Amino acid sequence: MSERVTQLEEQVAYLTRTVEDLSDVIARQDRDLDQIKRQAQMLMEREAQREMDVGGTVPLADQKPPHW
């Protein structure tokens, strides 16, 4: 019985460690995703401004394709 309890305690410890590691990975990915979203938004704004500076009235990303 004692051996079984020890085995279960080891398994719980292993699973707890795995959950903590996965939680760290998810937290890091969330930070990375937020940073990527900010960078993408900044690039979209920069490109829209560049298109407006060239003389367009509507940024190309907002224009409908010619076949519509």
N, CA, C and O of each residue as an XYZ file, in Angstrom:
272
protein
N       0.829     -1.197      0.000
C       0.000      0.000      0.000
C       0.870      1.256      0.000
O       0.593      2.210     -0.728
N       1.914      1.253      0.812
C       2.794      2.406      0.911
C       3.498      2.676     -0.427
O       3.700      3.826     -0.820
N       3.858      1.605     -1.103
C       4.515      1.753     -2.404
C       3.567      2.394     -3.416
O       3.985      3.220     -4.227
N       2.316      2.017     -3.367
C       1.312      2.575     -4.281
C       1.107      4.068     -4.003
O       0.998      4.858     -4.941
N       1.055      4.454     -2.753
C       0.905      5.863     -2.380
C       2.108      6.664     -2.872
O       1.952      7.760     -3.409
N       3.283      6.123     -2.689
C       4.495      6.798     -3.162
C       4.460      6.986     -4.675
O       4.814      8.048     -5.187
N       4.034      5.951     -5.380
C       3.938      6.014     -6.839
C       2.938      7.090     -7.267
O       3.191      7.847     -8.205
N       1.805      7.150     -6.574
C       0.796      8.162     -6.899
C       1.302      9.568     -6.582
O       1.026     10.505     -7.332
N       2.031      9.724     -5.491
C       2.593     11.030     -5.141
C       3.602     11.489     -6.198
O       3.644     12.666     -6.554
N       4.405     10.562     -6.689
C       5.370     10.885     -7.732
C       4.645     11.310     -9.013
O       5.050     12.260     -9.683
N       3.594     10.606     -9.332
C       2.829     10.931    -10.531
C       2.170     12.303    -10.403
O       2.156     13.077    -11.361
N       1.628     12.606     -9.236
C       1.019     13.917     -9.010
C       2.082     15.010     -9.112
O       1.828     16.064     -9.695
N       3.246     14.774     -8.562
C       4.328     15.758     -8.634
C       4.735     15.989    -10.085
O       4.941     17.130    -10.498
N       4.852     14.922    -10.851
C       5.209     15.034    -12.266
C       4.145     15.819    -13.029
O       4.473     16.711    -13.811
N       2.889     15.495    -12.807
C       1.802     16.189    -13.499
C       1.723     17.658    -13.086
O       1.439     18.524    -13.912
N       1.972     17.931    -11.824
C       1.982     19.322    -11.349
C       3.080     20.106    -12.049
O       2.856     21.235    -12.486
N       4.248     19.525    -12.158
C       5.374     20.175    -12.849
C       5.025     20.420    -14.312
O       5.321     21.487    -14.850
N       4.404     19.448    -14.951
C       4.014     19.589    -16.358
C       3.015     20.720    -16.532
O       3.136     21.513    -17.466
N       2.035     20.807    -15.651
C       1.041     21.885    -15.725
C       1.707     23.238    -15.539
O       1.381     24.183    -16.257
N       2.618     23.353    -14.605
C       3.326     24.614    -14.380
C       4.164     25.004    -15.598
O       4.191     26.169    -15.995
N       4.843     24.024    -16.183
C       5.641     24.296    -17.390
C       4.758     24.763    -18.539
O       5.100     25.714    -19.242
N       3.628     24.100    -18.731
C       2.713     24.485    -19.803
C       2.106     25.862    -19.552
O       1.877     26.625    -20.491
N       1.849     26.174    -18.302
C       1.329     27.490    -17.959
C       2.343     28.576    -18.314
O       1.976     29.637    -18.820
N       3.620     28.303    -18.044
C       4.675     29.255    -18.402
C       4.750     29.452    -19.915
O       4.925     30.573    -20.392
N       4.617     28.371    -20.657
C       4.657     28.447    -22.117
C       3.497     29.284    -22.627
O       3.681     30.134    -23.498
N       2.311     29.055    -22.096
C       1.129     29.807    -22.536
C       1.280     31.286    -22.205
O       0.929     32.139    -23.020
N       1.790     31.596    -21.037
C       1.989     32.996    -20.653
C       2.978     33.672    -21.599
O       2.756     34.810    -22.013
N       4.064     32.988    -21.946
C       5.055     33.550    -22.866
C       4.444     33.743    -24.258
O       4.670     34.771    -24.896
N       3.685     32.774    -24.721
C       3.049     32.888    -26.028
C       2.041     34.034    -26.052
O       1.904     34.718    -27.067
N       1.342     34.247    -24.951
C       0.382     35.351    -24.868
C       1.098     36.688    -24.990
O       0.632     37.583    -25.695
N       2.237     36.826    -24.302
C       3.022     38.064    -24.411
C       3.536     38.258    -25.834
O       3.482     39.360    -26.380
N       4.038     37.168    -26.429
C       4.542     37.253    -27.805
C       3.432     37.638    -28.773
O       3.644     38.453    -29.671
N       2.264     37.064    -28.598
C       1.137     37.365    -29.479
C       0.713     38.818    -29.340
O       0.416     39.469    -30.342
N       0.678     39.336    -28.131
C       0.352     40.753    -27.934
C       1.357     41.645    -28.645
O       0.981     42.630    -29.281
N       2.629     41.302    -28.538
C       3.663     42.098    -29.201
C       3.504     42.034    -30.723
O       3.629     43.054    -31.401
N       3.235     40.868    -31.251
C       3.055     40.712    -32.696
C       1.840     41.495    -33.172
O       1.879     42.108    -34.238
N       0.762     41.481    -32.396
C      -0.428     42.253    -32.769
C      -0.118     43.746    -32.812
O      -0.539     44.444    -33.734
N       0.619     44.239    -31.810
C       0.989     45.664    -31.795
C       1.855     46.017    -32.997
O       1.669     47.063    -33.620
N       2.806     45.138    -33.321
C       3.675     45.397    -34.464
C       2.887     45.381    -35.770
O       3.112     46.227    -36.635
N       1.973     44.434    -35.922
C       1.164     44.360    -37.138
C       0.298     45.609    -37.272
O       0.174     46.161    -38.366
N      -0.298     46.057    -36.174
C      -1.120     47.261    -36.212
C      -0.277     48.472    -36.596
O      -0.704     49.301    -37.400
N       0.914     48.572    -36.024
C       1.800     49.681    -36.341
C       2.187     49.662    -37.824
O       2.203     50.703    -38.480
N       2.496     48.479    -38.343
C       2.853     48.369    -39.758
C       1.684     48.723    -40.667
O       1.868     49.371    -41.698
N       0.483     48.300    -40.287
C      -0.697     48.636    -41.090
C      -0.931     50.143    -41.101
O      -1.245     50.721    -42.142
N      -0.778     50.769    -39.949
C      -0.960     52.223    -39.875
C       0.120     52.948    -40.680
O      -0.161     53.922    -41.379
N       1.342     52.467    -40.575
C       2.443     53.078    -41.309
C       2.218     52.957    -42.819
O       2.431     53.915    -43.561
N       1.788     51.779    -43.266
C       1.540     51.572    -44.697
C       0.368     52.412    -45.173
O       0.416     52.966    -46.272
N      -0.679     52.517    -44.375
C      -1.825     53.351    -44.744
C      -1.389     54.809    -44.870
O      -1.814     55.507    -45.791
N      -0.544     55.271    -43.950
C      -0.050     56.643    -44.015
C       0.816     56.839    -45.257
O       0.723     57.866    -45.929
N       1.647     55.863    -45.554
C       2.507     55.959    -46.736
C       1.671     56.032    -48.008
O       1.984     56.807    -48.912
N       0.622     55.238    -48.085
C      -0.259     55.263    -49.255
C      -0.969     56.603    -49.375
O      -1.152     57.113    -50.480
N      -1.368     57.177    -48.246
C      -2.023     58.485    -48.270
C      -1.035     59.571    -48.715
O      -1.414     60.500    -49.429
N       0.217     59.455    -48.299
C       1.236     60.427    -48.662
C       1.548     60.383    -50.158
O       1.917     61.400    -50.746
N       1.403     59.214    -50.770
C       1.698     59.057    -52.192
C       0.613     59.720    -53.028
O       0.850     60.043    -54.192
N      -0.549     59.926    -52.473
C      -1.592     60.623    -53.213
C      -2.898     59.871    -53.300
O      -3.851     60.374    -53.895
N      -2.977     58.714    -52.744
C      -4.230     57.975    -52.755
C      -5.207     58.550    -51.751
O      -4.804     59.150    -50.755
N      -6.478     58.370    -52.009
C      -7.481     58.876    -51.078
C      -7.907     57.808    -50.087
O      -8.239     58.108    -48.941
N      -7.897     56.558    -50.536
C      -8.276     55.447    -49.659
C      -7.119     54.464    -49.658
O      -6.640     54.085    -50.727
N      -6.657     54.041    -48.490
C      -5.571     53.065    -48.460
C      -5.932     51.819    -49.264
O      -7.079     51.371    -49.248
N      -4.950     51.266    -49.963
C      -5.204     50.107    -50.817
C      -5.837     48.952    -50.052
O      -6.652     48.219    -50.613
N      -5.484     48.778    -48.798
C      -6.040     47.685    -48.004
C      -7.541     47.851    -47.806
O      -8.245     46.869    -47.572
N      -8.046     49.092    -47.899
C      -9.465     49.338    -47.695
C     -10.252     49.427    -49.000
O     -11.477     49.544    -48.971
N      -9.572     49.374    -50.138
C     -10.255     49.475    -51.429
C     -10.795     48.116    -51.842
O     -10.199     47.081    -51.547
N     -11.921     48.133    -52.524
C     -12.468     46.886    -53.070
C     -11.681     46.511    -54.312
O     -11.250     47.389    -55.061
N     -11.488     45.227    -54.540
C     -10.806     44.806    -55.762
C     -11.596     45.238    -56.988
O     -12.809     45.426    -56.886
N     -10.955     45.406    -58.151
C     -11.618     45.909    -59.340
C     -12.758     45.014    -59.839
O     -13.663     45.505    -60.515
N     -12.737     43.741    -59.530
C     -13.782     42.850    -60.036
C     -15.060     42.882    -59.198
O     -16.000     42.144    -59.495
N     -15.119     43.712    -58.167
C     -16.341     43.799    -57.359
C     -17.255     44.806    -57.915
O     -18.338     45.023    -57.371
